[in-house]
Amino acid sequence: MAPDEGERQVIRAEGADLMVFEDGVDWEPSEPQKRGRYKTFASALDAVVSDLSTERNAFFDSLPDRWPSLFPGLAAKPGRYDDGRIFLYVKSAPALFATRPKLPAVKRVLAKLPGAPKVIKLVLEIRR
């Protein structure tokens, strides 16, 4: 006999835990150790946000303000700093190809700035 709509159906099997189903769904909460690696929804959101945020670097944080005076007319602009690399954003593929030969000169200028890392890695990326 099928349960009526909204009626709870209890399934018992030998050696199995009690399972309560309502409308075909198991509504009993899982034990905390079986729920996943995060104890609360807030801790899961914190982990997601920290994965999405970019790495903080004092040298890179000062670059956007100084960039126009250091490199006037350069099509590339500082975009983000990630894993020791400075990503420079350009608006198109032609701008990327025009900027690529200028990267060694950009590295030399950046290396002379106070607080510059020992190794400067520049990556060009197209962003609109």
A tleap script that builds the chain and sets N, CA, C and O, in Angstrom:
source leaprc.protein.ff14SB
mol = sequence {
  NMET ALA PRO ASP GLU GLY GLU ARG GLN VAL
  ILE ARG ALA GLU GLY ALA ASP LEU MET VAL
  PHE GLU ASP GLY VAL ASP TRP GLU PRO SER
  GLU PRO GLN LYS ARG GLY ARG TYR LYS THR
  PHE ALA SER ALA LEU ASP ALA VAL VAL SER
  ASP LEU SER THR GLU ARG ASN ALA PHE PHE
  ASP SER LEU PRO ASP ARG TRP PRO SER LEU
  PHE PRO GLY LEU ALA ALA LYS PRO GLY ARG
  TYR ASP ASP GLY ARG ILE PHE LEU TYR VAL
  LYS SER ALA PRO ALA LEU PHE ALA THR ARG
  PRO LYS LEU PRO ALA VAL LYS ARG VAL LEU
  ALA LYS LEU PRO GLY ALA PRO LYS VAL ILE
  LYS LEU VAL LEU GLU ILE ARG CARG
}
set mol.1.N position { 0.850 -1.170 0.000 }
set mol.1.CA position { 0.000 0.000 0.000 }
set mol.1.C position { 0.902 1.241 0.000 }
set mol.1.O position { 1.783 1.365 0.850 }
set mol.2.N position { 0.686 2.145 -0.939 }
set mol.2.CA position { 1.483 3.363 -1.059 }
set mol.2.C position { 1.021 4.375 -0.025 }
set mol.2.O position { -0.174 4.470 0.254 }
set mol.3.N position { 1.947 5.129 0.546 }
set mol.3.CA position { 1.557 6.132 1.537 }
set mol.3.C position { 0.833 7.292 0.883 }
set mol.3.O position { 1.109 7.647 -0.263 }
set mol.4.N position { -0.096 7.879 1.624 }
set mol.4.CA position { -0.799 9.059 1.129 }
set mol.4.C position { 0.170 10.217 1.055 }
set mol.4.O position { 1.232 10.195 1.676 }
set mol.5.N position { -0.205 11.236 0.285 }
set mol.5.CA position { 0.643 12.406 0.133 }
set mol.5.C position { 0.853 13.066 1.498 }
set mol.5.O position { -0.104 13.315 2.231 }
set mol.6.N position { 2.113 13.345 1.827 }
set mol.6.CA position { 2.426 13.979 3.097 }
set mol.6.C position { 2.550 13.007 4.249 }
set mol.6.O position { 2.903 13.405 5.359 }
set mol.7.N position { 2.269 11.746 4.006 }
set mol.7.CA position { 2.341 10.746 5.067 }
set mol.7.C position { 3.784 10.255 5.179 }
set mol.7.O position { 4.481 10.110 4.175 }
set mol.8.N position { 4.219 10.004 6.408 }
set mol.8.CA position { 5.575 9.519 6.632 }
set mol.8.C position { 5.602 8.012 6.500 }
set mol.8.O position { 4.716 7.306 6.981 }
set mol.9.N position { 6.633 7.544 5.841 }
set mol.9.CA position { 6.816 6.115 5.667 }
set mol.9.C position { 8.099 5.730 6.391 }
set mol.9.O position { 9.152 6.315 6.137 }
set mol.10.N position { 8.023 4.767 7.275 }
set mol.10.CA position { 9.181 4.326 8.035 }
set mol.10.C position { 9.635 3.006 7.445 }
set mol.10.O position { 8.854 2.065 7.306 }
set mol.11.N position { 10.928 2.953 7.096 }
set mol.11.CA position { 11.486 1.736 6.518 }
set mol.11.C position { 12.471 1.162 7.515 }
set mol.11.O position { 13.404 1.833 7.958 }
set mol.12.N position { 12.244 -0.093 7.858 }
set mol.12.CA position { 13.154 -0.779 8.772 }
set mol.12.C position { 13.667 -2.016 8.060 }
set mol.12.O position { 12.909 -2.763 7.441 }
set mol.13.N position { 14.966 -2.211 8.162 }
set mol.13.CA position { 15.571 -3.421 7.603 }
set mol.13.C position { 16.509 -3.979 8.648 }
set mol.13.O position { 17.058 -3.242 9.467 }
set mol.14.N position { 16.682 -5.250 8.615 }
set mol.14.CA position { 17.544 -5.881 9.602 }
set mol.14.C position { 18.967 -5.370 9.420 }
set mol.14.O position { 19.509 -5.428 8.317 }
set mol.15.N position { 19.582 -4.867 10.499 }
set mol.15.CA position { 20.949 -4.369 10.468 }
set mol.15.C position { 21.075 -2.957 9.913 }
set mol.15.O position { 22.188 -2.443 9.799 }
set mol.16.N position { 19.954 -2.313 9.563 }
set mol.16.CA position { 20.013 -0.950 9.011 }
set mol.16.C position { 19.416 0.026 10.010 }
set mol.16.O position { 18.613 -0.348 10.865 }
set mol.17.N position { 19.816 1.260 9.889 }
set mol.17.CA position { 19.264 2.298 10.743 }
set mol.17.C position { 17.841 2.617 10.303 }
set mol.17.O position { 17.422 2.286 9.194 }
set mol.18.N position { 17.123 3.259 11.187 }
set mol.18.CA position { 15.771 3.697 10.898 }
set mol.18.C position { 15.830 4.807 9.845 }
set mol.18.O position { 16.583 5.769 9.996 }
set mol.19.N position { 15.044 4.674 8.793 }
set mol.19.CA position { 14.999 5.685 7.732 }
set mol.19.C position { 13.570 6.203 7.628 }
set mol.19.O position { 12.632 5.422 7.472 }
set mol.20.N position { 13.407 7.519 7.713 }
set mol.20.CA position { 12.091 8.113 7.628 }
set mol.20.C position { 12.004 8.862 6.299 }
set mol.20.O position { 12.812 9.747 6.019 }
set mol.21.N position { 11.026 8.501 5.499 }
set mol.21.CA position { 10.829 9.144 4.205 }
set mol.21.C position { 9.488 9.850 4.190 }
set mol.21.O position { 8.504 9.351 4.736 }
set mol.22.N position { 9.458 10.998 3.570 }
set mol.22.CA position { 8.210 11.706 3.361 }
set mol.22.C position { 8.234 12.192 1.926 }
set mol.22.O position { 9.159 12.900 1.528 }
set mol.23.N position { 7.256 11.833 1.166 }
set mol.23.CA position { 7.186 12.163 -0.260 }
set mol.23.C position { 8.438 11.672 -0.993 }
set mol.23.O position { 8.908 12.323 -1.926 }
set mol.24.N position { 8.973 10.528 -0.571 }
set mol.24.CA position { 10.111 9.941 -1.244 }
set mol.24.C position { 11.457 10.553 -0.898 }
set mol.24.O position { 12.463 10.196 -1.511 }
set mol.25.N position { 11.506 11.465 0.065 }
set mol.25.CA position { 12.759 12.126 0.434 }
set mol.25.C position { 13.103 11.792 1.880 }
set mol.25.O position { 12.237 11.806 2.756 }
set mol.26.N position { 14.378 11.492 2.119 }
set mol.26.CA position { 14.853 11.220 3.474 }
set mol.26.C position { 15.088 12.562 4.159 }
set mol.26.O position { 16.040 13.271 3.831 }
set mol.27.N position { 14.224 12.912 5.110 }
set mol.27.CA position { 14.287 14.222 5.771 }
set mol.27.C position { 15.070 14.206 7.063 }
set mol.27.O position { 15.264 15.258 7.673 }
set mol.28.N position { 15.521 13.062 7.493 }
set mol.28.CA position { 16.285 12.999 8.732 }
set mol.28.C position { 17.670 13.599 8.490 }
set mol.28.O position { 18.317 13.264 7.498 }
set mol.29.N position { 18.132 14.474 9.371 }
set mol.29.CA position { 19.447 15.089 9.159 }
set mol.29.C position { 20.572 14.083 9.337 }
set mol.29.O position { 20.470 13.145 10.127 }
set mol.30.N position { 21.629 14.295 8.599 }
set mol.30.CA position { 22.812 13.453 8.722 }
set mol.30.C position { 23.561 13.830 9.993 }
set mol.30.O position { 23.408 14.934 10.515 }
set mol.31.N position { 24.354 12.920 10.471 }
set mol.31.CA position { 25.196 13.213 11.618 }
set mol.31.C position { 26.242 14.240 11.186 }
set mol.31.O position { 26.654 14.232 10.026 }
set mol.32.N position { 26.680 15.115 12.078 }
set mol.32.CA position { 27.632 16.170 11.692 }
set mol.32.C position { 28.890 15.657 11.007 }
set mol.32.O position { 29.380 16.302 10.079 }
set mol.33.N position { 29.431 14.516 11.433 }
set mol.33.CA position { 30.655 14.018 10.824 }
set mol.33.C position { 30.427 13.510 9.396 }
set mol.33.O position { 31.392 13.292 8.665 }
set mol.34.N position { 29.177 13.320 8.992 }
set mol.34.CA position { 28.877 12.845 7.643 }
set mol.34.C position { 28.444 13.966 6.704 }
set mol.34.O position { 28.163 13.707 5.534 }
set mol.35.N position { 28.385 15.200 7.187 }
set mol.35.CA position { 27.855 16.296 6.391 }
set mol.35.C position { 28.868 16.902 5.429 }
set mol.35.O position { 28.459 17.517 4.443 }
set mol.36.N position { 30.120 16.763 5.658 }
set mol.36.CA position { 31.123 17.374 4.803 }
set mol.36.C position { 32.217 17.998 5.636 }
set mol.36.O position { 32.255 17.835 6.855 }
set mol.37.N position { 33.104 18.710 4.974 }
set mol.37.CA position { 34.254 19.240 5.701 }
set mol.37.C position { 33.977 20.537 6.433 }
set mol.37.O position { 34.809 20.966 7.232 }
set mol.38.N position { 32.847 21.179 6.196 }
set mol.38.CA position { 32.530 22.439 6.871 }
set mol.38.C position { 31.468 22.195 7.924 }
set mol.38.O position { 30.482 21.499 7.679 }
set mol.39.N position { 31.676 22.771 9.096 }
set mol.39.CA position { 30.731 22.565 10.189 }
set mol.39.C position { 29.484 23.410 10.024 }
set mol.39.O position { 28.389 22.995 10.405 }
set mol.40.N position { 29.654 24.616 9.446 }
set mol.40.CA position { 28.508 25.505 9.274 }
set mol.40.C position { 28.497 26.055 7.856 }
set mol.40.O position { 29.501 25.991 7.147 }
set mol.41.N position { 27.374 26.585 7.457 }
set mol.41.CA position { 27.247 27.217 6.143 }
set mol.41.C position { 28.165 28.430 6.048 }
set mol.41.O position { 28.753 28.690 4.998 }
set mol.42.N position { 28.287 29.170 7.149 }
set mol.42.CA position { 29.152 30.356 7.164 }
set mol.42.C position { 30.612 29.981 6.919 }
set mol.42.O position { 31.320 30.698 6.211 }
set mol.43.N position { 31.072 28.870 7.493 }
set mol.43.CA position { 32.462 28.462 7.267 }
set mol.43.C position { 32.679 28.031 5.820 }
set mol.43.O position { 33.763 28.228 5.271 }
set mol.44.N position { 31.662 27.447 5.200 }
set mol.44.CA position { 31.769 27.093 3.777 }
set mol.44.C position { 31.851 28.347 2.915 }
set mol.44.O position { 32.641 28.404 1.973 }
set mol.45.N position { 31.035 29.354 3.234 }
set mol.45.CA position { 31.086 30.614 2.482 }
set mol.45.C position { 32.429 31.315 2.665 }
set mol.45.O position { 32.977 31.866 1.710 }
set mol.46.N position { 32.956 31.299 3.873 }
set mol.46.CA position { 34.273 31.897 4.121 }
set mol.46.C position { 35.338 31.229 3.261 }
set mol.46.O position { 36.212 31.906 2.719 }
set mol.47.N position { 35.272 29.915 3.132 }
set mol.47.CA position { 36.251 29.190 2.315 }
set mol.47.C position { 36.117 29.570 0.843 }
set mol.47.O position { 37.120 29.743 0.150 }
set mol.48.N position { 34.884 29.700 0.366 }
set mol.48.CA position { 34.667 30.078 -1.033 }
set mol.48.C position { 35.184 31.481 -1.297 }
set mol.48.O position { 35.861 31.709 -2.299 }
set mol.49.N position { 34.882 32.415 -0.427 }
set mol.49.CA position { 35.320 33.801 -0.610 }
set mol.49.C position { 36.838 33.891 -0.556 }
set mol.49.O position { 37.436 34.633 -1.336 }
set mol.50.N position { 37.473 33.154 0.345 }
set mol.50.CA position { 38.936 33.206 0.417 }
set mol.50.C position { 39.560 32.611 -0.837 }
set mol.50.O position { 40.635 33.049 -1.249 }
set mol.51.N position { 38.913 31.622 -1.457 }
set mol.51.CA position { 39.418 31.067 -2.712 }
set mol.51.C position { 39.269 32.063 -3.854 }
set mol.51.O position { 40.093 32.078 -4.769 }
set mol.52.N position { 38.244 32.885 -3.816 }
set mol.52.CA position { 38.003 33.848 -4.884 }
set mol.52.C position { 38.827 35.123 -4.742 }
set mol.52.O position { 39.102 35.795 -5.736 }
set mol.53.N position { 39.213 35.453 -3.550 }
set mol.53.CA position { 39.944 36.701 -3.358 }
set mol.53.C position { 41.371 36.568 -3.869 }
set mol.53.O position { 41.935 35.474 -3.905 }
set mol.54.N position { 41.940 37.690 -4.260 }
set mol.54.CA position { 43.291 37.685 -4.789 }
set mol.54.C position { 44.300 37.878 -3.673 }
set mol.54.O position { 43.976 38.359 -2.587 }
set mol.55.N position { 45.512 37.495 -3.964 }
set mol.55.CA position { 46.594 37.601 -3.004 }
set mol.55.C position { 46.945 39.069 -2.777 }
set mol.55.O position { 46.969 39.858 -3.721 }
set mol.56.N position { 47.212 39.426 -1.545 }
set mol.56.CA position { 47.579 40.808 -1.212 }
set mol.56.C position { 49.097 40.943 -1.246 }
set mol.56.O position { 49.816 40.074 -0.750 }
set mol.57.N position { 49.581 42.039 -1.835 }
set mol.57.CA position { 50.999 42.317 -1.916 }
set mol.57.C position { 51.171 43.824 -1.880 }
set mol.57.O position { 50.587 44.531 -2.702 }
set mol.58.N position { 51.960 44.325 -0.947 }
set mol.58.CA position { 52.127 45.774 -0.779 }
set mol.58.C position { 52.709 46.423 -2.029 }
set mol.58.O position { 52.291 47.515 -2.414 }
set mol.59.N position { 53.669 45.759 -2.662 }
set mol.59.CA position { 54.271 46.315 -3.874 }
set mol.59.C position { 53.224 46.436 -4.981 }
set mol.59.O position { 53.107 47.479 -5.624 }
set mol.60.N position { 52.465 45.357 -5.195 }
set mol.60.CA position { 51.469 45.389 -6.262 }
set mol.60.C position { 50.351 46.381 -5.957 }
set mol.60.O position { 49.860 47.053 -6.864 }
set mol.61.N position { 49.947 46.478 -4.700 }
set mol.61.CA position { 48.866 47.399 -4.338 }
set mol.61.C position { 49.204 48.847 -4.650 }
set mol.61.O position { 48.306 49.661 -4.868 }
set mol.62.N position { 50.495 49.177 -4.675 }
set mol.62.CA position { 50.898 50.555 -4.982 }
set mol.62.C position { 51.049 50.800 -6.485 }
set mol.62.O position { 51.119 51.953 -6.911 }
set mol.63.N position { 51.100 49.749 -7.286 }
set mol.63.CA position { 51.326 49.908 -8.731 }
set mol.63.C position { 50.232 50.668 -9.482 }
set mol.63.O position { 50.572 51.546 -10.275 }
set mol.64.N position { 48.961 50.392 -9.286 }
set mol.64.CA position { 47.945 51.091 -10.088 }
set mol.64.C position { 48.017 52.610 -9.980 }
set mol.64.O position { 47.751 53.311 -10.956 }
set mol.65.N position { 48.373 53.124 -8.809 }
set mol.65.CA position { 48.467 54.575 -8.651 }
set mol.65.C position { 49.665 55.153 -9.406 }
set mol.65.O position { 49.584 56.251 -9.957 }
set mol.66.N position { 50.769 54.417 -9.430 }
set mol.66.CA position { 51.986 54.912 -10.075 }
set mol.66.C position { 52.086 54.559 -11.557 }
set mol.66.O position { 52.917 55.124 -12.267 }
set mol.67.N position { 51.261 53.640 -12.030 }
set mol.67.CA position { 51.389 53.108 -13.390 }
set mol.67.C position { 51.357 54.194 -14.479 }
set mol.67.O position { 52.233 54.190 -15.345 }
set mol.68.N position { 50.396 55.114 -14.475 }
set mol.68.CA position { 50.356 56.113 -15.560 }
set mol.68.C position { 51.622 56.974 -15.641 }
set mol.68.O position { 52.028 57.370 -16.734 }
set mol.69.N position { 52.244 57.264 -14.503 }
set mol.69.CA position { 53.465 58.070 -14.553 }
set mol.69.C position { 54.681 57.227 -14.937 }
set mol.69.O position { 55.628 57.748 -15.527 }
set mol.70.N position { 54.668 55.944 -14.613 }
set mol.70.CA position { 55.783 55.070 -14.962 }
set mol.70.C position { 55.765 54.662 -16.438 }
set mol.70.O position { 56.807 54.612 -17.092 }
set mol.71.N position { 54.570 54.374 -16.947 }
set mol.71.CA position { 54.434 53.860 -18.308 }
set mol.71.C position { 53.333 54.611 -19.060 }
set mol.71.O position { 52.283 54.033 -19.339 }
set mol.72.N position { 53.553 55.881 -19.391 }
set mol.72.CA position { 52.515 56.621 -20.108 }
set mol.72.C position { 52.334 56.044 -21.516 }
set mol.72.O position { 53.305 55.789 -22.229 }
set mol.73.N position { 51.097 55.850 -21.889 }
set mol.73.CA position { 50.795 55.355 -23.229 }
set mol.73.C position { 50.896 53.849 -23.396 }
set mol.73.O position { 50.612 53.346 -24.483 }
set mol.74.N position { 51.283 53.117 -22.379 }
set mol.74.CA position { 51.350 51.663 -22.491 }
set mol.74.C position { 49.942 51.099 -22.420 }
set mol.74.O position { 49.161 51.468 -21.542 }
set mol.75.N position { 49.620 50.209 -23.342 }
set mol.75.CA position { 48.261 49.661 -23.420 }
set mol.75.C position { 47.927 48.738 -22.246 }
set mol.75.O position { 46.753 48.536 -21.933 }
set mol.76.N position { 48.935 48.184 -21.605 }
set mol.76.CA position { 48.708 47.253 -20.498 }
set mol.76.C position { 48.565 47.999 -19.176 }
set mol.76.O position { 49.244 48.994 -18.922 }
set mol.77.N position { 47.665 47.490 -18.347 }
set mol.77.CA position { 47.433 48.048 -17.001 }
set mol.77.C position { 47.539 46.914 -15.988 }
set mol.77.O position { 47.173 45.781 -16.301 }
set mol.78.N position { 48.032 47.192 -14.775 }
set mol.78.CA position { 48.115 46.121 -13.778 }
set mol.78.C position { 46.721 45.628 -13.397 }
set mol.78.O position { 45.826 46.415 -13.088 }
set mol.79.N position { 46.562 44.304 -13.427 }
set mol.79.CA position { 45.246 43.726 -13.148 }
set mol.79.C position { 45.172 43.027 -11.808 }
set mol.79.O position { 44.332 43.355 -10.971 }
set mol.80.N position { 46.061 42.057 -11.607 }
set mol.80.CA position { 46.043 41.317 -10.342 }
set mol.80.C position { 47.419 40.727 -10.081 }
set mol.80.O position { 48.258 40.629 -10.976 }
set mol.81.N position { 47.625 40.337 -8.834 }
set mol.81.CA position { 48.859 39.692 -8.416 }
set mol.81.C position { 48.476 38.319 -7.897 }
set mol.81.O position { 47.652 38.204 -6.990 }
set mol.82.N position { 49.074 37.269 -8.469 }
set mol.82.CA position { 48.701 35.924 -8.068 }
set mol.82.C position { 49.912 35.005 -8.173 }
set mol.82.O position { 50.527 34.896 -9.234 }
set mol.83.N position { 50.247 34.354 -7.086 }
set mol.83.CA position { 51.313 33.362 -7.048 }
set mol.83.C position { 52.646 33.925 -7.561 }
set mol.83.O position { 53.364 33.256 -8.304 }
set mol.84.N position { 52.965 35.149 -7.160 }
set mol.84.CA position { 54.229 35.754 -7.536 }
set mol.84.C position { 54.267 36.340 -8.934 }
set mol.84.O position { 55.317 36.801 -9.379 }
set mol.85.N position { 53.139 36.332 -9.636 }
set mol.85.CA position { 53.087 36.876 -10.992 }
set mol.85.C position { 52.203 38.118 -11.015 }
set mol.85.O position { 51.165 38.181 -10.357 }
set mol.86.N position { 52.644 39.096 -11.786 }
set mol.86.CA position { 51.844 40.309 -11.982 }
set mol.86.C position { 51.138 40.165 -13.322 }
set mol.86.O position { 51.781 40.050 -14.365 }
set mol.87.N position { 49.812 40.171 -13.285 }
set mol.87.CA position { 49.029 40.060 -14.503 }
set mol.87.C position { 48.736 41.461 -15.019 }
set mol.87.O position { 48.185 42.296 -14.302 }
set mol.88.N position { 49.106 41.707 -16.262 }
set mol.88.CA position { 48.824 42.980 -16.910 }
set mol.88.C position { 47.678 42.759 -17.890 }
set mol.88.O position { 47.727 41.859 -18.728 }
set mol.89.N position { 46.647 43.590 -17.776 }
set mol.89.CA position { 45.478 43.456 -18.635 }
set mol.89.C position { 45.610 44.364 -19.850 }
set mol.89.O position { 46.010 45.523 -19.738 }
set mol.90.N position { 45.269 43.821 -21.004 }
set mol.90.CA position { 45.169 44.588 -22.241 }
set mol.90.C position { 43.768 44.368 -22.797 }
set mol.90.O position { 43.092 43.411 -22.419 }
set mol.91.N position { 43.331 45.248 -23.693 }
set mol.91.CA position { 41.951 45.174 -24.171 }
set mol.91.C position { 41.760 44.309 -25.411 }
set mol.91.O position { 40.636 43.909 -25.712 }
set mol.92.N position { 42.841 44.010 -26.141 }
set mol.92.CA position { 42.675 43.242 -27.380 }
set mol.92.C position { 43.952 42.469 -27.697 }
set mol.92.O position { 45.004 42.703 -27.102 }
set mol.93.N position { 43.837 41.542 -28.649 }
set mol.93.CA position { 44.998 40.771 -29.084 }
set mol.93.C position { 46.049 41.659 -29.751 }
set mol.93.O position { 47.237 41.481 -29.485 }
set mol.94.N position { 45.658 42.611 -30.611 }
set mol.94.CA position { 46.693 43.485 -31.182 }
set mol.94.C position { 47.450 44.275 -30.107 }
set mol.94.O position { 48.660 44.471 -30.220 }
set mol.95.N position { 46.741 44.727 -29.064 }
set mol.95.CA position { 47.405 45.441 -27.973 }
set mol.95.C position { 48.356 44.507 -27.227 }
set mol.95.O position { 49.430 44.925 -26.794 }
set mol.96.N position { 47.964 43.253 -27.079 }
set mol.96.CA position { 48.817 42.267 -26.422 }
set mol.96.C position { 50.106 42.077 -27.216 }
set mol.96.O position { 51.196 42.087 -26.645 }
set mol.97.N position { 49.982 41.903 -28.535 }
set mol.97.CA position { 51.168 41.692 -29.361 }
set mol.97.C position { 52.046 42.938 -29.432 }
set mol.97.O position { 53.264 42.823 -29.568 }
set mol.98.N position { 51.453 44.115 -29.343 }
set mol.98.CA position { 52.240 45.353 -29.354 }
set mol.98.C position { 52.953 45.556 -28.017 }
set mol.98.O position { 54.017 46.175 -27.972 }
set mol.99.N position { 52.386 45.049 -26.947 }
set mol.99.CA position { 52.955 45.232 -25.606 }
set mol.99.C position { 54.034 44.201 -25.293 }
set mol.99.O position { 54.971 44.494 -24.550 }
set mol.100.N position { 53.915 43.016 -25.840 }
set mol.100.CA position { 54.834 41.926 -25.498 }
set mol.100.C position { 56.313 42.306 -25.646 }
set mol.100.O position { 57.089 41.991 -24.744 }
set mol.101.N position { 56.752 42.965 -26.729 }
set mol.101.CA position { 58.179 43.314 -26.828 }
set mol.101.C position { 58.630 44.336 -25.783 }
set mol.101.O position { 59.830 44.482 -25.548 }
set mol.102.N position { 57.699 45.037 -25.160 }
set mol.102.CA position { 58.045 46.055 -24.170 }
set mol.102.C position { 58.181 45.481 -22.755 }
set mol.102.O position { 58.598 46.192 -21.841 }
set mol.103.N position { 57.837 44.209 -22.567 }
set mol.103.CA position { 57.856 43.614 -21.223 }
set mol.103.C position { 59.239 43.632 -20.560 }
set mol.103.O position { 59.312 43.899 -19.360 }
set mol.104.N position { 60.340 43.362 -21.277 }
set mol.104.CA position { 61.643 43.439 -20.589 }
set mol.104.C position { 61.926 44.839 -20.028 }
set mol.104.O position { 62.486 44.965 -18.939 }
set mol.105.N position { 61.543 45.883 -20.760 }
set mol.105.CA position { 61.752 47.253 -20.258 }
set mol.105.C position { 60.862 47.517 -19.048 }
set mol.105.O position { 61.287 48.188 -18.108 }
set mol.106.N position { 59.634 47.000 -19.056 }
set mol.106.CA position { 58.719 47.159 -17.922 }
set mol.106.C position { 59.302 46.459 -16.691 }
set mol.106.O position { 59.258 46.997 -15.584 }
set mol.107.N position { 59.850 45.255 -16.892 }
set mol.107.CA position { 60.464 44.524 -15.770 }
set mol.107.C position { 61.617 45.313 -15.176 }
set mol.107.O position { 61.751 45.383 -13.955 }
set mol.108.N position { 62.460 45.914 -16.025 }
set mol.108.CA position { 63.603 46.684 -15.517 }
set mol.108.C position { 63.154 47.877 -14.687 }
set mol.108.O position { 63.736 48.165 -13.642 }
set mol.109.N position { 62.114 48.573 -15.153 }
set mol.109.CA position { 61.611 49.739 -14.408 }
set mol.109.C position { 61.005 49.293 -13.082 }
set mol.109.O position { 61.244 49.915 -12.047 }
set mol.110.N position { 60.222 48.217 -13.113 }
set mol.110.CA position { 59.594 47.727 -11.874 }
set mol.110.C position { 60.642 47.234 -10.877 }
set mol.110.O position { 60.473 47.412 -9.671 }
set mol.111.N position { 61.714 46.621 -11.359 }
set mol.111.CA position { 62.751 46.096 -10.469 }
set mol.111.C position { 63.458 47.209 -9.704 }
set mol.111.O position { 63.987 46.965 -8.620 }
set mol.112.N position { 63.479 48.427 -10.244 }
set mol.112.CA position { 64.143 49.549 -9.592 }
set mol.112.C position { 63.285 50.208 -8.516 }
set mol.112.O position { 63.793 50.996 -7.718 }
set mol.113.N position { 61.996 49.896 -8.487 }
set mol.113.CA position { 61.095 50.521 -7.517 }
set mol.113.C position { 61.347 49.967 -6.110 }
set mol.113.O position { 61.713 48.802 -5.955 }
set mol.114.N position { 61.153 50.799 -5.097 }
set mol.114.CA position { 61.331 50.301 -3.723 }
set mol.114.C position { 60.289 49.241 -3.380 }
set mol.114.O position { 59.110 49.380 -3.706 }
set mol.115.N position { 60.743 48.186 -2.720 }
set mol.115.CA position { 59.845 47.108 -2.303 }
set mol.115.C position { 59.562 46.085 -3.390 }
set mol.115.O position { 58.729 45.197 -3.207 }
set mol.116.N position { 60.252 46.203 -4.527 }
set mol.116.CA position { 60.018 45.267 -5.634 }
set mol.116.C position { 60.511 43.875 -5.268 }
set mol.116.O position { 61.533 43.744 -4.595 }
set mol.117.N position { 59.803 42.833 -5.697 }
set mol.117.CA position { 60.287 41.474 -5.437 }
set mol.117.C position { 61.579 41.200 -6.218 }
set mol.117.O position { 61.880 41.886 -7.194 }
set mol.118.N position { 62.324 40.206 -5.781 }
set mol.118.CA position { 63.587 39.875 -6.456 }
set mol.118.C position { 63.348 39.407 -7.886 }
set mol.118.O position { 64.090 39.765 -8.801 }
set mol.119.N position { 62.311 38.611 -8.067 }
set mol.119.CA position { 61.979 38.099 -9.392 }
set mol.119.C position { 60.622 38.666 -9.790 }
set mol.119.O position { 59.629 38.498 -9.081 }
set mol.120.N position { 60.600 39.336 -10.931 }
set mol.120.CA position { 59.340 39.904 -11.421 }
set mol.120.C position { 58.887 39.094 -12.618 }
set mol.120.O position { 59.585 39.003 -13.628 }
set mol.121.N position { 57.704 38.505 -12.488 }
set mol.121.CA position { 57.114 37.725 -13.573 }
set mol.121.C position { 55.897 38.487 -14.074 }
set mol.121.O position { 54.977 38.760 -13.302 }
set mol.122.N position { 55.882 38.828 -15.337 }
set mol.122.CA position { 54.757 39.546 -15.929 }
set mol.122.C position { 54.007 38.624 -16.859 }
set mol.122.O position { 54.611 37.873 -17.625 }
set mol.123.N position { 52.695 38.681 -16.793 }
set mol.123.CA position { 51.827 37.885 -17.656 }
set mol.123.C position { 50.827 38.827 -18.296 }
set mol.123.O position { 50.159 39.597 -17.607 }
set mol.124.N position { 50.724 38.765 -19.616 }
set mol.124.CA position { 49.715 39.581 -20.314 }
set mol.124.C position { 48.433 38.773 -20.447 }
set mol.124.O position { 48.460 37.576 -20.733 }
set mol.125.N position { 47.311 39.452 -20.235 }
set mol.125.CA position { 46.005 38.804 -20.302 }
set mol.125.C position { 45.003 39.755 -20.941 }
set mol.125.O position { 44.964 40.940 -20.611 }
set mol.126.N position { 44.207 39.240 -21.842 }
set mol.126.CA position { 43.193 40.074 -22.507 }
set mol.126.C position { 41.973 40.171 -21.609 }
set mol.126.O position { 41.375 39.157 -21.250 }
set mol.127.N position { 41.611 41.380 -21.251 }
set mol.127.CA position { 40.416 41.683 -20.454 }
set mol.127.C position { 39.750 42.892 -21.053 }
set mol.127.O position { 40.423 43.869 -21.381 }
set mol.128.N position { 38.459 42.850 -21.200 }
set mol.128.CA position { 37.740 43.998 -21.782 }
set mol.128.C position { 37.222 44.898 -20.722 }
set mol.128.O position { 36.594 45.912 -21.025 }
savepdb mol mol.pdb
quit
